[in-house]
Amino acid sequence: MPYMIHLRKCIASCTLLLLAICTKAQDPWVIQANNINPANYYGITVANGMIGVVSAPEPFKVREVVLAGAYDQYGRGRVSNFLKSFNLLNGYLEIDGRRLDGNNTSNMVQSLDMKGAAFTARFKHADKAEVTYTYYALRHLPFTVLMDVQVKALKNITIGAASVIEAPDALRDVQNYYNEIDRPHVTISLLTSAAKSPTGKLLMCASNTFLFQEGHGKEPKVIHEMWDNAMHLAKFSKALKAGETYQYSITGSSITSAHHDDPLNEAERLTIYAKLEGRERLIRFHQQAWNELWKSDIQIEGDAQAQQDVHSMLYHLYSFTREGTAYSPSPMGLSGLGYNGHVFWDTELWMFPAMLIMQPAMAKSMLMYRFERLEAAKKNAFAHGYKGAMYPWESAATGVEETPVWALSGPFEHHITADVAIAFWNYYCVTQDKQFLREKAWPVLQATADFWASRVERNGPGKFDIKNVVAADEWAENVDNNAFTNAAAKANLQMANAAAVILGLPENNDWKLVAVNIPILQFENGVTREHATYKGEGIKQADVNLLAYPLKEVTDVARIKADLEYYTVRVPNEGTPAMTQGVFALLYSRLGDADKAAFWFKDAYIPNLNPPFRVIAETKGGTNPYFATGAGGILQAVIMGFGGIEITPNGITQIKTALPKGWKKITITGAGSEEKTFVNSAP
């Protein structure tokens, strides 16, 4: 499709979409939804890198709760799937015996404060009360959440409030408990549930309790009710006078046997800990943790909506990742069960680079996930007749291949192995951490280089082919000499030898030989050919253009431009994942073409937005948010494109790039392990 036709279609679709999505665009930190339509509502996630809570349009409801690392085999594809956890923040509020819902409340406003990672809902019930509640996935307590509720009485009323724990349908053998712990200074009412995952592999547990503003002995009486095996609740009532504002909170914890050997008791211990920390300390430490994260920020002058959107992308990546773990985010992060919660190249190629610049310690957790599964990758290589380590296309808890058998990407999409290796090398480049290079990166680089040395077919001098792969462009299945696969394998081999030199180890001559003999195919006009039998068909996603960035295999400006001009018109206007256009935007920014960079930046995500919080779906018109992969690709366009940040073997530097029209300046703070500041201003 010619560029201008594509542009006009994008502008039209974007205009209609922006009219449909009601947000407070001018605020850089708060996304506000004023018109809540349950029939066209896509929740936004509050998460802390371990537990994710997804919003719902109804009062005092959350759509689902997801825990990182909790998988069992059920449902789709006979492979491991993400599990919903107990919904420990659902509840209800009654006023004068009438339960509040979407039919008897008005003026509902929901908002996400990204700076403080807090979701708030405000609404009114008739002429009797104004209600506000805010919930948090506490950043400093990985398994713990908090909901803060305020009721302002407009007349004399009696409220009845309940905290409900409900088991998702997939769990079995549900056990519900209620206990009261009495001490001279506190009474703790624990609402607790436990259940087995679908196969019985995991024990999943959750517990919560009320936090009251009254002193000990003056708080409301808590009553326990058991409705059925899947649901029970704790409730209290309180009489309020007109003009009085009453505040209470619910704190709870969710944990599984994937995280702790004794999850039932630990869930209660963590809830007791939060209860005795108290509301003020919980909120203060949570805010302090997020303030620390936001020292690494992207500030845009001249485009208020882009500023808010970029903050949202950063917020989600920060929310889906956690320092000090060995967990790696799936394409949908902790926003739901999309893609079974599996880990793909989405992490290493798309999310990791942005996180590496902005939050190196959190990016390290992604690498530790792969490092801990290196032995599984070695077994995978052995099973396929290769040496070294072959990482699976889809990975979950153990690191074995988890791709459903009907998807050919499992046995054949081998570039994932190079993607993992490149991420390890880039972590060293940014941090210059030689201990990590020696102890963690080198074993991965060595094993993956050995894989590629055995994977190539040595078909004569200067011709070491990589045949029968699924390309990075996944519409190209079982093809030979795919451009991205070959170039990534070459980079993997070269990086392994570079690491050896730094560590004082001998270079591997066979790795050198293989690297220089892996072909990168071209058409007669010099445009890079996607694979050996490629004849100009439409492509699902970026492939050839990744050779310019991030692989730096293609460095000639004329060739980069020619490859862009050839392949950007072969991407359909629908069905393309968001990060593809992000790469186009990045490359055009580096080429100095501000107009095309701006076009592809907007095309990457604006048609993918869903109401009411501008959450990104995978494709234009898609309904599967939140697509963290796309956010990672777009953030690379902002950081490495518009911001000009370049990763080199000696650290990060800045190159001159073009800003979109209207952008006056971009400032990136807290970049890299040295927390540098980079500024790029418009001419």
C-alpha positions as CSV (number, residue, x, y, z in Angstrom):
1,M,0.0,0.0,0.0
2,P,1.5,3.4,-0.9
3,Y,2.6,5.5,2.0
4,M,0.1,8.3,1.6
5,I,-2.9,6.0,1.2
6,H,-1.8,4.2,4.3
7,L,-1.3,7.5,6.1
8,R,-4.8,8.7,5.2
9,K,-6.4,5.5,6.4
10,C,-4.4,5.6,9.6
11,I,-5.5,9.3,10.3
12,A,-9.1,8.5,9.7
13,S,-9.1,5.4,12.0
14,C,-7.1,7.2,14.6
15,T,-9.5,10.2,14.6
16,L,-12.5,7.9,15.1
17,L,-10.7,6.0,17.8
18,L,-9.7,9.1,19.7
19,L,-13.3,10.3,19.7
20,A,-14.3,7.0,21.2
21,I,-11.7,6.9,24.0
22,C,-12.5,9.4,26.7
23,T,-9.5,10.3,28.7
24,K,-7.9,13.3,30.4
25,A,-5.1,13.6,27.8
26,Q,-3.4,16.6,29.2
27,D,-2.3,15.0,32.5
28,P,1.1,13.3,32.1
29,W,0.5,10.9,35.0
30,V,-3.2,10.3,35.4
31,I,-5.4,8.4,32.9
32,Q,-9.0,9.2,33.7
33,A,-12.2,7.6,32.4
34,N,-15.3,9.6,32.8
35,N,-17.8,7.6,30.8
36,I,-17.7,3.9,31.9
37,N,-19.5,1.6,29.4
38,P,-19.4,-2.0,30.7
39,A,-20.1,-3.2,27.2
40,N,-16.9,-1.6,25.8
41,Y,-14.6,-1.7,28.7
42,Y,-11.0,-3.0,28.8
43,G,-9.5,-3.0,32.3
44,I,-6.2,-1.5,33.3
45,T,-3.8,-3.4,35.5
46,V,-2.2,-2.5,38.8
47,A,0.7,-4.7,39.4
48,N,4.0,-5.0,41.2
49,G,5.9,-7.5,39.1
50,M,4.5,-10.4,41.0
51,I,0.7,-9.9,41.4
52,G,-1.5,-8.2,38.9
53,V,-5.0,-6.9,39.5
54,V,-7.1,-6.0,36.5
55,S,-9.9,-3.4,36.9
56,A,-13.6,-3.9,36.2
57,P,-16.4,-1.4,35.4
58,E,-18.6,-2.5,38.3
59,P,-18.2,-0.9,41.8
60,F,-16.0,-2.9,44.2
61,K,-15.1,-5.5,41.6
62,V,-11.8,-6.5,39.9
63,R,-11.8,-8.6,36.8
64,E,-9.0,-11.0,37.8
65,V,-5.9,-11.5,39.8
66,V,-2.8,-13.0,38.2
67,L,0.4,-14.2,39.8
68,A,3.7,-14.4,38.0
69,G,5.2,-17.9,37.9
70,A,1.9,-19.8,38.6
71,Y,1.3,-22.3,35.8
72,D,-0.5,-25.6,35.4
73,Q,-1.5,-27.7,32.4
74,Y,-5.1,-27.1,31.5
75,G,-7.2,-25.6,28.8
76,R,-5.5,-24.5,25.6
77,G,-3.0,-26.7,23.8
78,R,-2.1,-29.4,26.4
79,V,0.6,-27.1,27.7
80,S,1.2,-25.0,30.8
81,N,-1.1,-22.1,31.3
82,F,-1.2,-19.0,33.5
83,L,-3.6,-19.5,36.4
84,K,-6.0,-16.9,37.8
85,S,-5.5,-16.5,41.5
86,F,-8.2,-16.0,44.1
87,N,-10.0,-12.8,43.6
88,L,-9.1,-11.3,47.0
89,L,-10.2,-7.7,46.3
90,N,-13.8,-8.3,45.2
91,G,-16.4,-7.0,47.7
92,Y,-19.5,-5.0,48.0
93,L,-21.0,-2.0,49.8
94,E,-24.6,-1.7,51.0
95,I,-26.2,1.6,51.9
96,D,-29.4,1.3,54.0
97,G,-29.6,-2.3,52.9
98,R,-29.3,-1.7,49.2
99,R,-26.2,-3.1,47.5
100,L,-24.4,-0.7,45.2
101,D,-24.0,-1.7,41.5
102,G,-23.9,-0.1,38.1
103,N,-27.6,0.5,38.1
104,N,-27.9,2.5,41.3
105,T,-24.7,4.5,41.2
106,S,-23.9,7.6,39.1
107,N,-21.1,9.9,38.1
108,M,-18.7,6.9,38.0
109,V,-15.1,8.1,37.3
110,Q,-12.2,5.7,37.3
111,S,-8.6,6.7,37.1
112,L,-5.1,5.3,37.1
113,D,-2.4,7.3,38.8
114,M,0.7,6.0,37.1
115,K,3.2,7.8,39.3
116,G,1.8,6.2,42.4
117,A,0.5,3.0,40.7
118,A,-2.9,3.4,42.2
119,F,-6.4,2.7,40.7
120,T,-9.2,4.8,42.0
121,A,-13.0,4.7,41.4
122,R,-15.4,7.5,42.5
123,F,-19.2,7.5,42.3
124,K,-22.4,8.6,44.0
125,H,-25.3,6.6,45.3
126,A,-28.5,8.6,45.0
127,D,-28.5,11.5,47.4
128,K,-27.1,9.4,50.2
129,A,-23.4,8.9,49.8
130,E,-20.3,9.6,47.8
131,V,-17.9,6.7,47.6
132,T,-14.2,6.5,46.7
133,Y,-12.0,3.4,46.7
134,T,-8.3,3.0,45.7
135,Y,-6.3,-0.2,45.4
136,Y,-2.7,-0.9,45.1
137,A,-0.5,-3.9,44.3
138,L,2.1,-2.9,46.9
139,R,5.4,-2.4,45.3
140,H,7.5,-3.2,48.4
141,L,5.5,-6.4,49.3
142,P,5.4,-8.6,46.2
143,F,2.4,-10.8,47.2
144,T,0.3,-8.2,48.9
145,V,-2.5,-5.8,47.8
146,L,-4.4,-3.0,49.6
147,M,-7.8,-1.4,49.0
148,D,-8.6,1.9,50.7
149,V,-12.3,2.9,50.9
150,Q,-13.9,6.2,51.9
151,V,-17.7,6.7,52.3
152,K,-19.0,10.3,52.7
153,A,-22.5,10.3,54.1
154,L,-24.8,12.9,52.5
155,K,-27.6,11.8,54.9
156,N,-27.8,9.7,58.0
157,I,-27.1,6.2,56.6
158,T,-26.0,2.7,57.6
159,I,-23.4,1.0,55.5
160,G,-22.7,-2.7,55.2
161,A,-19.3,-3.6,53.8
162,A,-18.0,-7.0,52.8
163,S,-14.8,-8.5,51.6
164,V,-15.3,-11.5,49.4
165,I,-12.8,-14.2,48.4
166,E,-13.9,-16.1,45.4
167,A,-12.1,-19.1,43.7
168,P,-11.8,-19.1,39.9
169,D,-13.6,-21.9,38.1
170,A,-10.4,-23.7,37.1
171,L,-9.3,-24.4,40.7
172,R,-10.5,-27.4,42.6
173,D,-10.8,-28.8,46.1
174,V,-11.4,-25.3,47.5
175,Q,-11.0,-25.0,51.3
176,N,-12.2,-21.8,53.1
177,Y,-11.1,-20.7,56.6
178,Y,-12.0,-17.9,59.0
179,N,-9.9,-17.2,62.1
180,E,-9.7,-14.4,64.6
181,I,-6.4,-13.6,66.4
182,D,-6.9,-11.6,69.6
183,R,-4.1,-9.7,71.2
184,P,-4.3,-6.9,73.8
185,H,-3.6,-4.3,71.1
186,V,-5.3,-5.8,68.0
187,T,-7.9,-8.1,66.7
188,I,-7.1,-9.7,63.3
189,S,-10.0,-11.3,61.4
190,L,-8.5,-13.5,58.7
191,L,-10.5,-14.6,55.6
192,T,-8.5,-17.3,53.9
193,S,-9.0,-19.7,51.0
194,A,-6.9,-22.5,49.5
195,A,-7.3,-24.6,46.4
196,K,-5.5,-26.9,44.1
197,S,-4.6,-26.0,40.6
198,P,-6.4,-28.0,37.8
199,T,-4.0,-31.0,37.9
200,G,-3.2,-30.7,41.6
201,K,0.3,-29.6,40.9
202,L,0.1,-26.3,42.8
203,L,-1.6,-25.2,46.1
204,M,-3.0,-21.7,45.6
205,C,-3.8,-19.6,48.6
206,A,-5.1,-16.1,49.5
207,S,-6.0,-14.3,52.7
208,N,-7.3,-10.9,53.6
209,T,-8.4,-8.8,56.5
210,F,-9.9,-5.4,57.3
211,L,-8.0,-2.4,58.5
212,F,-10.1,0.0,60.6
213,Q,-9.6,3.6,61.6
214,E,-11.0,3.1,65.0
215,G,-8.8,2.1,67.9
216,H,-8.7,-1.4,69.3
217,G,-11.9,-2.4,70.9
218,K,-13.9,0.3,69.1
219,E,-13.8,-1.2,65.6
220,P,-16.9,-2.7,64.0
221,K,-17.8,-6.3,64.7
222,V,-16.7,-8.6,61.8
223,I,-19.0,-11.4,60.8
224,H,-18.1,-14.4,58.6
225,E,-20.5,-15.9,56.1
226,M,-20.0,-19.0,53.9
227,W,-22.0,-18.8,50.7
228,D,-20.7,-21.9,48.9
229,N,-17.5,-23.8,48.5
230,A,-16.2,-21.3,45.9
231,M,-17.0,-18.1,47.9
232,H,-17.0,-16.7,51.4
233,L,-16.9,-13.3,53.0
234,A,-16.3,-11.2,56.0
235,K,-18.6,-8.2,56.6
236,F,-19.4,-5.4,59.0
237,S,-21.9,-2.6,59.4
238,K,-21.6,1.0,60.5
239,A,-24.0,3.9,61.1
240,L,-22.9,7.3,59.7
241,K,-24.3,10.7,60.3
242,A,-24.8,13.2,57.5
243,G,-21.5,14.9,56.6
244,E,-19.4,12.2,58.2
245,T,-16.6,10.5,56.1
246,Y,-15.8,6.9,57.1
247,Q,-12.6,5.2,56.0
248,Y,-11.7,1.5,56.1
249,S,-9.2,-0.7,54.2
250,I,-8.8,-4.3,53.1
251,T,-5.3,-5.8,52.7
252,G,-4.6,-9.3,51.5
253,S,-1.9,-11.6,50.1
254,S,-1.9,-14.3,47.5
255,I,0.8,-16.9,47.0
256,T,1.2,-20.4,45.7
257,S,3.4,-23.4,46.2
258,A,5.4,-22.3,43.2
259,H,6.6,-19.4,45.3
260,H,6.7,-20.9,48.9
261,D,6.8,-24.3,50.4
262,D,4.0,-23.5,52.8
263,P,1.7,-21.1,50.9
264,L,-1.4,-21.4,53.2
265,N,0.3,-20.3,56.3
266,E,2.5,-17.8,54.4
267,A,-0.6,-16.1,52.9
268,E,-1.9,-15.5,56.4
269,R,1.5,-14.4,57.8
270,L,1.9,-11.9,55.0
271,T,-1.6,-10.5,55.5
272,I,-1.0,-10.2,59.3
273,Y,2.3,-8.4,58.5
274,A,0.4,-5.9,56.3
275,K,-2.3,-5.5,58.9
276,L,0.2,-4.6,61.6
277,E,2.2,-2.4,59.4
278,G,-0.9,-0.3,59.0
279,R,-2.5,1.6,56.1
280,E,-0.3,4.7,56.3
281,R,3.0,2.8,56.3
282,L,1.9,0.5,53.5
283,I,0.9,3.4,51.3
284,R,4.1,5.4,52.2
285,F,6.5,2.6,51.4
286,H,4.6,1.7,48.2
287,Q,4.9,5.4,47.0
288,Q,8.6,5.5,48.0
289,A,9.3,2.4,45.9
290,W,7.5,3.9,42.9
291,N,9.2,7.3,43.3
292,E,12.5,5.4,43.1
293,L,11.4,3.7,39.9
294,W,10.3,7.0,38.3
295,K,13.8,8.5,38.7
296,S,14.1,6.7,35.3
297,D,11.6,8.6,33.2
298,I,11.0,9.9,29.7
299,Q,9.9,13.5,29.5
300,I,8.4,14.8,26.3
301,E,7.9,18.5,25.6
302,G,5.4,19.5,23.0
303,D,3.0,16.5,22.8
304,A,0.9,16.1,26.0
305,Q,-0.9,13.0,24.7
306,A,2.4,11.2,23.6
307,Q,3.8,12.0,27.1
308,Q,0.8,10.4,28.8
309,D,1.0,7.4,26.4
310,V,4.7,6.9,26.9
311,H,4.3,7.1,30.7
312,S,1.6,4.4,30.3
313,M,3.9,2.1,28.4
314,L,6.7,2.6,30.9
315,Y,4.3,2.1,33.8
316,H,3.1,-1.2,32.4
317,L,6.6,-2.6,31.8
318,Y,7.7,-1.4,35.3
319,S,4.5,-3.1,36.7
320,F,5.1,-6.4,34.9
321,T,8.7,-6.8,36.0
322,R,10.4,-7.0,39.4
323,E,14.0,-6.8,40.6
324,G,15.5,-9.7,42.4
325,T,13.4,-12.5,40.7
326,A,13.9,-15.0,38.0
327,Y,10.6,-14.2,36.3
328,S,10.2,-12.9,32.8
329,P,7.0,-11.2,31.4
330,S,4.8,-12.8,28.8
331,P,3.4,-10.7,25.9
332,M,0.5,-9.6,28.1
333,G,2.5,-9.3,31.3
334,L,0.3,-9.6,34.4
335,S,-2.8,-8.2,32.6
336,G,-4.5,-11.6,32.1
337,L,-4.0,-15.0,30.7
338,G,-3.0,-14.0,27.1
339,Y,-0.6,-16.4,25.3
340,N,-0.9,-18.7,28.3
341,G,1.5,-16.4,30.2
342,H,4.4,-17.9,28.3
343,V,7.7,-16.2,27.6
344,F,8.7,-15.7,23.9
345,W,11.2,-13.5,22.0
346,D,8.8,-10.8,23.0
347,T,10.8,-10.4,26.2
348,E,14.4,-10.4,24.9
349,L,13.9,-8.5,21.7
350,W,11.1,-6.1,22.5
351,M,10.6,-5.5,26.2
352,F,14.2,-6.1,27.5
353,P,16.0,-3.4,25.6
354,A,13.8,-0.6,27.0
355,M,14.0,-2.0,30.5
356,L,17.8,-2.5,30.1
357,I,18.2,1.3,29.6
358,M,15.6,2.4,32.1
359,Q,15.8,-0.3,34.8
360,P,18.9,-2.5,34.5
361,A,18.3,-4.3,37.8
362,M,14.8,-5.3,36.7
363,A,16.0,-6.3,33.3
364,K,18.4,-8.6,35.0
365,S,15.5,-10.6,36.4
366,M,14.5,-11.4,32.8
367,L,17.9,-12.8,32.1
368,M,18.0,-14.8,35.3
369,Y,14.8,-16.5,34.1
370,R,16.7,-17.7,31.1
371,F,19.9,-18.5,33.0
372,E,18.0,-20.8,35.4
373,R,16.6,-22.7,32.5
374,L,19.8,-23.1,30.6
375,E,20.0,-26.9,31.3
376,A,16.5,-27.3,29.9
377,A,17.7,-25.5,26.7
378,K,20.6,-27.9,26.5
379,K,18.3,-30.9,26.6
380,N,16.2,-29.3,23.9
381,A,19.2,-29.0,21.7
382,F,20.2,-32.6,22.3
383,A,16.7,-33.8,21.5
384,H,16.9,-32.0,18.1
385,G,20.3,-33.4,17.3
386,Y,22.3,-30.2,18.0
387,K,25.0,-29.2,20.4
388,G,24.9,-26.4,23.0
389,A,21.6,-24.9,24.1
390,M,18.4,-24.3,22.1
391,Y,15.9,-22.2,23.9
392,P,12.2,-23.0,23.4
393,W,9.9,-20.7,21.5
394,E,7.4,-20.7,24.3
395,S,8.6,-21.2,27.8
396,A,6.9,-21.3,31.2
397,A,7.9,-22.6,34.6
398,T,10.5,-25.3,33.7
399,G,12.0,-24.0,30.5
400,V,10.9,-26.9,28.3
401,E,9.1,-26.3,25.0
402,E,5.5,-25.2,25.8
403,T,4.3,-24.3,22.3
404,P,1.1,-26.2,21.4
405,V,1.9,-28.9,18.9
406,W,-0.2,-27.4,16.1
407,A,2.0,-24.3,16.0
408,L,5.1,-24.8,13.9
409,S,7.0,-22.1,15.7
410,G,7.8,-24.6,18.5
411,P,10.0,-26.9,16.5
412,F,11.3,-24.3,14.0
413,E,11.4,-20.7,15.2
414,H,15.1,-21.0,16.3
415,H,16.0,-17.3,16.3
416,I,14.8,-17.2,19.9
417,T,18.1,-18.8,20.9
418,A,20.1,-15.9,19.5
419,D,17.6,-13.4,20.9
420,V,18.4,-14.7,24.4
421,A,22.1,-14.6,23.8
422,I,22.1,-11.0,22.4
423,A,20.1,-9.9,25.5
424,F,22.8,-11.3,27.8
425,W,25.6,-9.6,25.8
426,N,23.7,-6.2,25.8
427,Y,23.3,-6.4,29.6
428,Y,27.1,-6.6,29.9
429,C,27.5,-3.7,27.4
430,V,25.2,-1.4,29.4
431,T,26.4,-2.4,32.9
432,Q,30.0,-3.4,32.2
433,D,29.5,-6.0,34.9
434,K,32.3,-8.5,34.3
435,Q,31.3,-10.7,37.1
436,F,27.9,-11.2,35.5
437,L,29.5,-11.7,32.2
438,R,31.7,-14.4,33.6
439,E,29.2,-16.2,35.8
440,K,25.9,-15.8,34.0
441,A,26.3,-14.4,30.4
442,W,29.3,-16.5,29.3
443,P,27.7,-19.9,30.0
444,V,24.7,-18.8,27.9
445,L,26.8,-17.2,25.1
446,Q,29.0,-20.2,24.9
447,A,26.2,-22.8,24.8
448,T,24.1,-20.8,22.2
449,A,27.2,-20.2,20.0
450,D,27.8,-24.0,20.1
451,F,24.2,-24.5,19.0
452,W,24.6,-22.3,15.9
453,A,27.9,-23.9,15.0
454,S,26.1,-27.2,14.9
455,R,22.8,-25.8,13.5
456,V,24.3,-24.5,10.2
457,E,24.6,-26.8,7.2
458,R,28.1,-26.5,5.8
459,N,27.5,-26.7,2.1
460,G,30.9,-25.7,0.8
461,P,33.2,-22.7,1.1
462,G,31.4,-19.5,2.0
463,K,28.0,-21.2,2.3
464,F,26.9,-22.2,5.7
465,D,23.1,-22.3,5.4
466,I,20.5,-22.3,8.1
467,K,17.6,-24.2,6.6
468,N,14.0,-25.1,7.5
469,V,13.1,-22.4,10.0
470,V,10.1,-20.3,10.9
471,A,11.2,-16.7,10.2
472,A,10.8,-13.7,12.6
473,D,8.1,-12.9,10.0
474,E,5.9,-15.8,11.2
475,W,3.9,-16.0,8.0
476,A,7.1,-17.5,6.4
477,E,7.2,-21.1,7.7
478,N,9.8,-23.7,6.9
479,V,12.0,-21.5,4.8
480,D,15.8,-21.4,4.3
481,N,18.2,-18.6,5.2
482,N,15.8,-16.3,6.8
483,A,17.4,-12.8,7.1
484,F,16.7,-12.2,10.8
485,T,17.5,-15.7,11.9
486,N,20.8,-15.8,10.0
487,A,21.9,-12.3,11.1
488,A,20.9,-13.0,14.7
489,A,22.9,-16.3,14.7
490,K,25.9,-14.4,13.3
491,A,25.6,-11.8,16.0
492,N,25.4,-14.5,18.7
493,L,28.6,-16.1,17.4
494,Q,30.4,-12.8,17.3
495,M,29.3,-11.7,20.7
496,A,30.4,-15.0,22.2
497,N,33.9,-14.5,20.9
498,A,33.9,-10.9,22.1
499,A,32.9,-12.1,25.6
500,A,35.7,-14.6,25.5
501,V,38.3,-11.9,24.7
502,I,37.1,-9.8,27.6
503,L,37.3,-12.7,30.0
504,G,40.8,-13.7,28.8
505,L,39.6,-16.9,27.2
506,P,40.7,-18.1,23.7
507,E,38.5,-17.1,20.8
508,N,36.7,-20.0,19.1
509,N,37.9,-20.2,15.5
510,D,35.0,-22.3,14.4
511,W,32.6,-19.7,15.7
512,K,34.5,-17.2,13.6
513,L,34.4,-19.4,10.5
514,V,30.6,-20.0,10.8
515,A,29.8,-16.3,11.5
516,V,31.6,-15.1,8.3
517,N,30.0,-17.7,6.2
518,I,26.3,-17.4,7.2
519,P,24.6,-15.8,4.1
520,I,22.5,-12.7,4.2
521,L,20.6,-12.8,1.0
522,Q,19.8,-9.9,-1.3
523,F,17.7,-9.2,-4.4
524,E,19.5,-8.0,-7.5
525,N,18.7,-4.4,-6.6
526,G,20.5,-4.8,-3.3
527,V,17.4,-5.0,-1.1
528,T,17.8,-7.6,1.6
529,R,15.8,-10.7,0.8
530,E,13.7,-12.1,3.7
531,H,14.5,-15.7,2.9
532,A,15.6,-17.9,0.0
533,T,12.2,-18.2,-1.7
534,Y,10.8,-14.8,-0.8
535,K,9.1,-13.0,-3.7
536,G,7.6,-9.9,-2.2
537,E,4.7,-11.4,-0.3
538,G,3.0,-9.5,2.5
539,I,4.7,-9.9,5.9
540,K,3.2,-10.3,9.3
541,Q,5.9,-8.3,11.2
542,A,9.4,-6.8,11.1
543,D,12.1,-9.2,10.0
544,V,14.6,-7.7,7.5
545,N,14.5,-4.3,9.0
546,L,15.7,-5.7,12.3
547,L,19.1,-6.2,10.6
548,A,19.6,-2.4,10.8
549,Y,18.4,-2.2,14.4
550,P,19.1,-3.9,16.7
551,L,21.5,-6.3,15.0
552,K,23.6,-3.6,13.2
553,E,24.2,-6.1,10.4
554,V,23.1,-3.6,7.8
555,T,24.8,-0.3,8.5
556,D,24.9,1.4,5.0
557,V,22.4,4.3,5.1
558,A,21.3,3.8,1.5
559,R,20.6,0.1,2.1
560,I,18.7,0.7,5.4
561,K,16.5,3.2,3.5
562,A,16.0,0.8,0.6
563,D,15.0,-2.0,3.0
564,L,12.6,0.2,4.7
565,E,11.0,1.5,1.5
566,Y,10.6,-2.1,0.3
567,Y,9.2,-3.7,3.4
568,T,7.1,-1.0,5.0
569,V,4.6,-1.3,2.1
570,R,4.4,-5.0,2.6
571,V,3.0,-4.8,6.1
572,P,-0.8,-5.0,6.0
573,N,-2.9,-2.2,7.6
574,E,-4.4,-4.7,9.9
575,G,-3.2,-7.8,11.8
576,T,0.3,-6.5,12.4
577,P,1.7,-6.5,15.9
578,A,2.4,-3.0,17.3
579,M,6.2,-3.4,17.6
580,T,6.7,-3.7,13.9
581,Q,5.8,-0.1,13.2
582,G,7.9,0.9,16.3
583,V,11.0,-0.4,14.4
584,F,10.1,1.6,11.4
585,A,9.7,4.7,13.5
586,L,13.1,4.1,15.2
587,L,14.9,3.7,11.9
588,Y,13.3,6.7,10.2
589,S,14.2,8.8,13.2
590,R,17.8,7.6,12.9
591,L,17.7,8.4,9.2
592,G,16.6,12.0,10.0
593,D,13.1,11.6,8.5
594,A,10.9,13.2,11.1
595,D,7.7,12.9,9.2
596,K,7.9,9.2,8.6
597,A,9.2,8.6,12.1
598,A,6.2,10.4,13.5
599,F,3.8,8.6,11.2
600,W,5.0,5.1,12.2
601,F,5.2,6.0,15.8
602,K,1.5,6.9,15.9
603,D,0.6,4.0,13.6
604,A,2.3,1.6,16.0
605,Y,-0.2,2.0,18.8
606,I,-3.0,4.6,18.3
607,P,-5.2,2.3,16.2
608,N,-4.6,-0.4,18.8
609,L,-5.9,1.5,21.8
610,N,-9.0,0.3,23.7
611,P,-11.3,2.3,26.0
612,P,-11.5,3.7,28.5
613,F,-7.8,3.7,29.5
614,R,-6.0,3.7,26.1
615,V,-4.7,0.2,26.8
616,I,-2.7,-1.3,23.9
617,A,-3.9,-4.4,22.0
618,E,-1.7,-6.5,19.9
619,T,-3.1,-5.3,16.6
620,K,-5.2,-2.5,15.1
621,G,-8.7,-3.1,16.2
622,G,-7.5,-5.9,18.5
623,T,-9.2,-6.6,21.8
624,N,-6.5,-8.5,23.8
625,P,-4.7,-5.9,25.9
626,Y,-2.4,-5.2,27.5
627,F,0.2,-5.9,24.8
628,A,3.5,-5.3,26.7
629,T,5.5,-6.5,23.7
630,G,4.2,-3.6,21.6
631,A,4.8,-1.2,24.4
632,G,8.4,-2.4,24.5
633,G,8.9,-1.9,20.8
634,I,7.3,1.5,20.8
635,L,9.5,2.5,23.8
636,Q,12.6,1.5,21.8
637,A,11.4,3.9,19.1
638,V,11.2,6.6,21.8
639,I,14.5,5.8,23.6
640,M,16.8,4.5,20.8
641,G,15.0,6.5,18.1
642,F,13.9,9.9,19.2
643,G,16.2,9.8,22.3
644,G,19.1,8.6,20.2
645,I,20.5,6.2,22.9
646,E,22.9,3.7,21.4
647,I,24.2,0.5,23.1
648,T,27.9,0.0,22.5
649,P,30.4,-2.6,23.9
650,N,31.7,0.3,26.1
651,G,28.3,1.4,27.5
652,I,25.6,3.7,26.3
653,T,26.1,6.8,24.1
654,Q,23.8,9.2,22.2
655,I,23.5,9.7,18.5
656,K,21.7,12.5,16.6
657,T,18.2,11.6,15.6
658,A,15.0,13.4,14.4
659,L,12.1,14.2,16.7
660,P,8.5,14.1,15.5
661,K,7.0,17.4,14.4
662,G,5.7,19.3,17.4
663,W,8.1,17.6,19.9
664,K,10.3,20.3,21.3
665,K,12.5,18.1,23.4
666,I,12.8,14.6,24.9
667,T,14.7,14.0,28.1
668,I,15.6,10.6,29.4
669,T,16.6,10.4,33.0
670,G,18.1,7.6,35.0
671,A,19.4,5.8,32.0
672,G,21.7,2.8,32.4
673,S,23.5,1.6,35.5
674,E,25.1,5.1,35.8
675,E,21.7,6.8,35.8
676,K,22.6,9.2,33.1
677,T,20.5,11.9,31.6
678,F,20.1,12.3,27.8
679,V,18.5,15.2,26.0
680,N,17.5,15.5,22.4
681,S,16.0,18.9,21.2
682,A,14.3,19.9,18.0
683,P,16.4,22.2,15.8
